[in-house]
Amino acid sequence: MNAHLHSKRTDFLILIGLVVVGYIYSRLTTGLYIGRDLFGAIIFCLPGTIYLGLRAPKPWKKILLSTLIFGVVFGSFFEFLQQYNLSYVSTSTVFPKIFGVLAIDATLWHVFMATFVLTFYEHFINRDKYKTISRRALPVLIIGLIVFLVTVILYYVHPSSLHFKYAYVDFGTLAVLPVFLLAYKKPQYIKDMTLIAPFFLFLYLVIEWVGVPRHWWIYTGHAYLGFVSIQSLRFPLEELLYWMLLYPAALVSYYKIFIDRPTKT
């Protein structure tokens, strides 16, 4: 047990080191980023995912299915509405924007982040070893596709219906509701969702510190709960609440509710 804990402690410290290296690299190579915003996702999320994957076997089918559903499908839906409502706008993109609104780069951010969060969760926290994928996965994937399709249709036939004054608050709150549902139904997972928060709060603060001054994304909206200021860094309070603090817990809640659970026969 002591050797096991020592190994996990070492892995955690190496992840911290990788974030620091990514930050130093970003400082030393200002202006040399390839794709800038998207390249930042690769620098800060991919090395940790690969490292943890090499350290121990992972249930990759579950992780990648979760990434498809909650990173690609629901991530695209969330990004479409946020960028359409100018909660924030991706300005440093590699790929053209779909429908002139959705930055593919932003969806790829969700892919890299979701994969890293769930790999981290499986490596350090998850105690369940279910071999099966929940039967809830397919219905939630279909629902996600329908929701995104309806959103696109509304964009063309009735675009004003997609205007929300407080879009970040409205859909950020909707996105984190499963956190509280899981905490109520399965209070044993409160610890899981709490344990995953500190590392990713640190990571996302570093990413914000790198990305915002370089204008990888900009905050152009005015309907925010407030702003957080740390020295010269300034970003909406919603960014702190819904992304830095609650996004990893939300992913864990989605994972436990819809993917990583025993299949009853």
N, C-alpha and C positions, 0 to 999 in steps of 0.2 A: 504493500500500500504506500509506504513512504517513497519507494522508487517511482511508483506511478504518479504520485503527487509532485515529486521533483521533476519528472518528465513534463507534466502539464505546465508546471511553473516555468520551465525552460521554454516551452512552446509559446507561452503567453509573452514572455520577455522578448522573444525573437520577433513576434508580431509587432510589439511596440517599436522594436528596432527597425523593422521594415517601414513603418509609418514615418519614423524620424528620417530614415534614408530617403524616402520619397519626398519629404519636405525639403531636405537639403538639396536634393537633385533639382527640385523645382526652383529653388533660389539660385542655383548655379547655372541654370539653363533657361533663364527668362528669355522668351522670344524664340526659343528653339523647339518648343513643343510641336509635335506633329499632330495636328488635329486639336491641340490645346485641350478643350473641355473633355472630349472623349479619351484622349491620351491620359488625362489626369485620372479618369476612372480606371484605366488599365494599370497605371503606376501604383495607385493606392489600394486597389481591391484584388487584382489578379495574383500578385506574388503571395499574399497571405493565403488565398484559396489554394494555390498550388502547393504551398508548403504544408498546410494541414492535410491536404489530400495525400501527400507522400508520407506523412507521419503515421497515418493509420487508415485502414479501409473506411470508406464512407458509403452510405446508401445513395449512390449517385442518381438512381432512377427517381427516388423521392425528391431529392434536392433539385434536379433539373426539371422535373414535372412542376414543382412548386415555382421555380423560376419562370417557366413558360406561362403558367396561369397568372401569378401575382406580379411577376416582373414585366413580361411582354404584354399580356392582354389587359389586366387591370392597371398596370403601370402606364400603358399607352392611353387608356381612358383618363386616368388622373392627370397625366401630362397635357393631354389635349385641352381639358377644361381649364387647367391652371394657366397655360400659356395663351389660350384664347381670351381669358379674362385678365391677362397681364399681371397675374400674381407674381410671376417672374417670367423672363424671356431668355431663351438660349440664344446667345449672339455669336458664339464661337463654335460653329458646327462644321463637320466634315461632309455630312450627307445633306441633300436638299430636304426641306421640310415638307411633310405630307400634308396635302390640302392647304399648304401655305402656313400651317399652324404647328403641327406636331413635329418636333425635332427628333429624328431617328436617334440622334446621339443621346437625347434624354432618355429614350426608352432603353438604349444600351446601358446607360448608367444604372437603370433599375435592374437590368440583367446581372451586371457585375456585382452590384450591392446585394441583391437578394441571394445570389450564389454564395457570396462571402459570409453573409450573416448566417445562413443556414448551415454552411460548412463549419463555421465557428461554433454554432449551437450544438451540432452533432459531436464535435470534437471535445468540447469542454463541459457541456451541461446536460444534454439529453440522456436520461436514464432508461428510456423505453427502447426496446429492441424489437419492435414489430417488423416482421419481414414483408408483410403485405401492404399494399396501398389502399387507402380507404375508398369505398365505392362512392363517396361524396365528390371525389376529384373530377370525374367526368361531368356531372351536372353543373358544378361551379365553373368549369371551363366553358361549357355551353352558355351559361348565363352571362359570363364575362364577354364572350364574343357577341351575344345579342345586344348587351348594353352598349358595347363600343359601336356596333353597327347602327343602332338607333341614334346614338350621339352624332355619328357622321351624317345620317339622313337629316336629322334636325338642323345640322349646320348648313345644309343646302336648302332646305325647304322652310325653316323657321328659325333662323340664327338667333333672333332675340331671345328665344326660350333658353338659350345656353348662357345668357348673361347673368352673372351672380355678383352682387356687390362685394360680398365677403367670401369669395370662392375658396380661398385657402382655408378659412375657418370652417366653412360648410362641408367641403369634401375631405378636409383633414380630419374633422370630427367623425364623419361617416367612416373613414378609413380605419380609425382606431377603435371603433365600437367593439369589434371582436376581442380586443384586449380585455375589456371590462366584462364581456360575456364569458370568456374563458376563466377569468379570475373568479367570477360568481359561480359558474358551474363546476369548475375544477380548481379550487383554491390552491392545490398542491403545485400548480404551474405559476403561481405568482412569483415564487422564488426564481424560477427559470427566466421569466421575463424581466425580473429585476437584475439578475446576475449579468444578463447580456448587455445591459444599458451602458455601464461605465466605459468599456473599451470603445464602443461605437460613438459615444458622445465625444470622446477624445479624437477619434478618427475624423468624424464629420466636422468638428471644429477646425482641425488642421486643413481639411479640404476646403472649407469655407474661407479660411485665411489665405489659401493659395488661389482659389477661383475667383472670389469677388473682386479683389484688386486688379485682376487681369481681365475683368469683365467677361468671364466665360458665361455668366448669366447675370442679368441685371433685374433689379426690383423696380418696376415702373408703375405698379399700382399704388393707390393711396388709401385703400380701405383695409388697413391692418389693425390688429389689436394694439400694436405698439412696436417699438424698435429696441433692439439690443445693441449696445455700443461697447466695444472692447478696443480701447486705444483708437486706432484709425478704422477699425472694422465695424461696419454697421449693417445689420440685416433685420428683417421683420421678426417679431416675437414668435409668429407662427412657424418660422423656419426652425427655431430652437425647440418648440413644443412638439410639432408633428413629425419633423424629420430627425433631428439630432437625438431627441429623447425617446419618442414613441414609435418611430419607424421600425427599429429592430424588434421591439416587443410585439408590434402588429404582425410582422412576418412570422414570428414564433407562434402567435395565436392562430394565424391562418394555417400554418403547418400542422399544428396539433388538432385543429378542428376539422380540416378538410383532407389532409394527406396522411399524416403519421398517426394512424389509429388502427386497432385491430378490425379486421373484416369479419363480421358475423356470418356464420354459415347456417 
